[in-house]
Amino acid sequence: GVLSEVDELVESLQRLISKKKQILLGATVALMDQKLRVGGHDETWREATLDSIFEFLSSVALSRAQLSEDGDLSYIHYGDIHTRLHTWIRDADFPLPRTTTSMAGNASLLKAGDLVVADASEDMEGVGKAVELLVPEAEKVVAGLHTVALRPVSEDLTPGFAGLFQYATKYQQQVSRLAAGLKVYGLTRASLRSIKVEFPSVAEQRAIVEFIDDARLEIEALEARLAKTRDLKTGMAQELLSGRTRLT
């Protein structure tokens, strides 16, 4: 029937989205490991510690219970980093949980280009996961519980690239070696400072960010189509149940 055809479309879209996500993840790792190059670039990448290319900012530890939908500041909780597919926070990702200036205390106000790293997780995969803020200055944002906020001090980093460091195999190996804990894994600020990352010329960084962003937008378009198809199915099912529409 019509509903089963819509079900098949939903399933095929889900399979396609899952496949595209796997391809994008594989390509991102290959790009950051320099096994895949874009734009004809072949220059040697530079190596640096996070401490030498970022300023470490202050965050504020608030529990979920202390956050609300109100408040003059947006708040990045480590749990929100763990559950994100993408490495960038943009305008469309708001509203985030909120807090107030008085609750935030001396936490640094973040700005576009800042990187927020989760320094704790219940599994090894979540430790060291990060998001880069790509938002207008008007958005007032602070980094929260179990996070470390970093601000680029090097002009050698182009917007969007810092959020990709976490995909490099070398970065993940260092995090695995440095993360300590039994039930919860954690990174100290000192160990995070020592992590080494590699990055290419600004031109190649831009090409990589553009390549990944294009693939991400394609996935988002498919996800929007999936949501519309599900809504269509719900609407059709309600029409059939109410008896307003009959299949002939």
C-alpha positions as CSV (number, residue, x, y, z in Angstrom):
1,G,0.0,0.0,0.0
2,V,0.9,3.7,0.0
3,L,2.1,3.6,3.6
4,S,4.4,0.7,3.0
5,E,5.9,2.7,0.0
6,V,6.5,5.6,2.3
7,D,8.1,3.2,4.8
8,E,10.5,1.9,2.1
9,L,11.4,5.5,1.3
10,V,12.1,6.2,5.0
11,E,14.3,3.1,5.2
12,S,16.2,3.9,2.0
13,L,16.9,7.4,3.2
14,Q,18.1,6.1,6.6
15,R,20.5,3.7,4.9
16,L,21.8,6.4,2.6
17,I,22.3,8.9,5.5
18,S,24.2,6.2,7.5
19,K,26.4,5.4,4.5
20,K,27.2,9.1,3.8
21,K,28.1,9.6,7.5
22,Q,30.5,6.7,7.4
23,I,32.1,7.9,4.2
24,L,32.4,11.4,5.6
25,L,34.0,10.1,8.8
26,G,36.5,8.0,6.9
27,A,37.3,10.9,4.6
28,T,37.8,13.3,7.5
29,V,40.2,10.9,9.2
30,A,42.1,10.3,6.0
31,L,42.4,14.1,5.4
32,M,43.7,14.7,8.9
33,D,46.1,11.7,8.7
34,Q,47.3,13.2,5.3
35,K,46.4,10.0,3.5
36,L,44.0,12.0,1.4
37,R,44.9,15.5,0.0
38,V,42.6,18.1,-1.6
39,G,43.2,20.9,-4.0
40,G,46.5,19.6,-5.3
41,H,48.4,20.4,-2.1
42,D,51.5,18.4,-1.2
43,E,53.3,20.7,1.3
44,T,54.6,19.2,4.6
45,W,52.3,19.9,7.6
46,R,53.6,21.7,10.7
47,E,53.6,20.1,14.1
48,A,52.8,22.0,17.3
49,T,51.5,21.4,20.9
50,L,48.1,22.7,21.7
51,D,49.8,24.9,24.3
52,S,51.7,26.8,21.6
53,I,48.8,27.6,19.3
54,F,46.0,28.1,21.8
55,E,45.4,30.2,24.9
56,F,43.6,28.2,27.6
57,L,40.5,30.0,28.8
58,S,38.4,29.6,32.0
59,S,35.2,27.7,32.1
60,V,32.5,27.3,34.8
61,A,31.2,24.0,36.2
62,L,27.4,24.0,36.5
63,S,25.2,20.9,36.6
64,R,22.2,20.3,34.3
65,A,19.9,21.2,37.1
66,Q,21.5,24.7,37.4
67,L,20.8,25.4,33.7
68,S,17.6,26.7,32.2
69,E,16.0,28.0,29.0
70,D,16.4,31.6,30.3
71,G,19.5,33.6,31.1
72,D,21.8,35.9,29.1
73,L,24.5,33.4,28.3
74,S,24.5,30.2,26.3
75,Y,26.3,27.3,27.9
76,I,28.3,24.4,26.4
77,H,27.9,21.3,28.6
78,Y,30.3,18.4,27.9
79,G,27.3,16.1,27.3
80,D,26.3,18.3,24.4
81,I,29.7,17.8,22.9
82,H,29.5,14.0,23.2
83,T,26.2,13.8,21.4
84,R,27.1,16.1,18.5
85,L,27.7,14.6,15.0
86,H,29.4,17.7,13.7
87,T,32.5,19.5,14.9
88,W,31.1,23.0,14.5
89,I,28.5,25.0,16.5
90,R,26.7,27.5,14.3
91,D,23.7,29.8,14.6
92,A,21.3,27.0,13.7
93,D,22.5,25.1,16.8
94,F,21.1,27.6,19.2
95,P,19.4,27.7,21.6
96,L,21.9,25.8,23.7
97,P,21.2,25.5,27.5
98,R,21.4,28.9,29.2
99,T,22.8,30.4,32.4
100,T,23.3,33.9,33.8
101,T,26.4,36.2,34.0
102,S,26.3,36.0,37.8
103,M,26.2,32.1,37.7
104,A,29.1,32.1,35.2
105,G,31.4,34.0,37.5
106,N,34.8,34.6,35.8
107,A,34.3,32.2,33.0
108,S,35.7,33.5,29.7
109,L,33.1,34.7,27.1
110,L,33.8,32.7,24.0
111,K,34.0,34.0,20.4
112,A,34.1,32.6,16.9
113,G,37.0,30.3,16.4
114,D,37.3,29.2,20.0
115,L,37.5,25.4,20.6
116,V,35.7,23.7,23.4
117,V,37.1,20.3,24.4
118,A,35.4,17.7,26.6
119,D,38.0,16.6,29.2
120,A,35.9,13.8,30.6
121,S,33.7,11.0,29.4
122,E,32.3,7.6,30.5
123,D,34.0,6.1,27.5
124,M,37.3,6.7,25.9
125,E,35.8,7.8,22.6
126,G,34.2,10.9,24.2
127,V,37.4,12.2,25.9
128,G,39.1,14.9,23.8
129,K,36.0,15.3,21.6
130,A,35.6,19.0,20.7
131,V,33.4,21.6,19.0
132,E,34.5,24.8,17.4
133,L,32.4,27.9,17.7
134,L,31.4,29.5,14.4
135,V,28.9,32.1,15.7
136,P,28.5,35.9,15.6
137,E,30.0,37.9,18.4
138,A,26.5,38.8,19.5
139,E,26.0,35.3,20.9
140,K,27.4,35.2,24.4
141,V,28.6,31.7,25.2
142,V,30.6,30.2,28.0
143,A,32.2,26.7,28.3
144,G,30.9,24.5,31.0
145,L,31.2,21.4,33.1
146,H,34.1,19.0,32.1
147,T,35.2,21.2,29.3
148,V,38.4,23.2,28.5
149,A,38.0,26.2,26.2
150,L,40.9,27.1,23.8
151,R,41.4,30.3,21.8
152,P,43.7,30.3,18.8
153,V,46.7,32.6,19.2
154,S,48.2,31.5,15.9
155,E,47.1,33.2,12.7
156,D,48.1,30.0,11.0
157,L,44.7,28.4,11.8
158,T,41.7,29.1,9.6
159,P,38.1,29.1,11.0
160,G,36.7,25.6,11.0
161,F,40.0,23.7,11.0
162,A,40.7,23.5,14.8
163,G,37.5,21.5,15.2
164,L,39.1,18.8,13.0
165,F,42.2,18.1,15.0
166,Q,40.3,15.4,17.0
167,Y,39.9,13.2,13.9
168,A,43.7,12.7,13.5
169,T,44.8,9.2,14.5
170,K,47.8,10.7,16.3
171,Y,45.6,13.0,18.4
172,Q,43.3,10.1,19.4
173,Q,46.4,8.0,20.3
174,Q,47.7,10.7,22.6
175,V,44.3,11.1,24.2
176,S,44.1,7.4,24.8
177,R,47.5,7.4,26.4
178,L,46.9,10.4,28.6
179,A,43.3,9.9,29.7
180,A,43.2,8.4,33.2
181,G,40.3,6.9,35.2
182,L,38.3,3.8,35.9
183,K,34.5,4.6,35.5
184,V,35.1,8.0,34.0
185,Y,38.0,8.9,31.8
186,G,39.5,12.3,32.1
187,L,42.2,14.6,30.8
188,T,44.0,17.2,32.9
189,R,44.6,20.7,31.5
190,A,48.4,20.0,31.7
191,S,48.1,16.8,29.6
192,L,45.8,18.6,27.1
193,R,48.5,21.3,26.7
194,S,51.1,18.7,25.8
195,I,49.1,17.1,22.9
196,K,50.7,17.6,19.5
197,V,48.7,18.4,16.4
198,E,49.6,18.8,12.8
199,F,48.3,21.3,10.3
200,P,48.9,22.4,6.7
201,S,49.0,25.8,5.0
202,V,46.0,28.1,5.5
203,A,45.1,27.4,1.8
204,E,44.9,23.7,2.3
205,Q,43.1,24.1,5.6
206,R,40.4,26.1,3.8
207,A,40.1,23.4,1.1
208,I,39.7,20.7,3.7
209,V,37.0,22.7,5.7
210,E,35.1,23.4,2.4
211,F,35.3,19.7,1.4
212,I,33.9,18.5,4.7
213,D,31.3,21.3,5.0
214,D,29.9,20.4,1.5
215,A,29.6,16.8,2.5
216,R,28.0,17.8,5.8
217,L,25.4,20.0,4.1
218,E,24.5,17.2,1.7
219,I,23.8,15.0,4.8
220,E,21.8,17.7,6.4
221,A,19.6,18.1,3.3
222,L,19.0,14.3,3.3
223,E,18.1,14.5,7.0
224,A,15.6,17.3,6.3
225,R,14.1,15.2,3.5
226,L,13.8,12.2,5.9
227,A,12.1,14.3,8.5
228,K,9.6,15.6,5.9
229,T,8.9,12.0,4.7
230,R,8.2,10.9,8.3
231,D,5.8,13.8,8.8
232,L,4.1,12.9,5.6
233,K,3.7,9.3,6.8
234,T,2.3,10.4,10.1
235,G,-0.2,12.7,8.4
236,M,-1.3,10.0,6.0
237,A,-1.7,7.5,8.9
238,Q,-3.9,10.0,10.8
239,E,-6.1,10.6,7.7
240,L,-6.6,6.9,7.3
241,L,-7.4,6.2,10.9
242,S,-9.9,9.1,11.1
243,G,-11.7,7.7,8.0
244,R,-11.4,11.0,6.2
245,T,-9.3,9.3,3.5
246,R,-9.9,5.9,2.2
247,L,-7.7,3.8,0.0
248,T,-9.4,2.4,-3.0
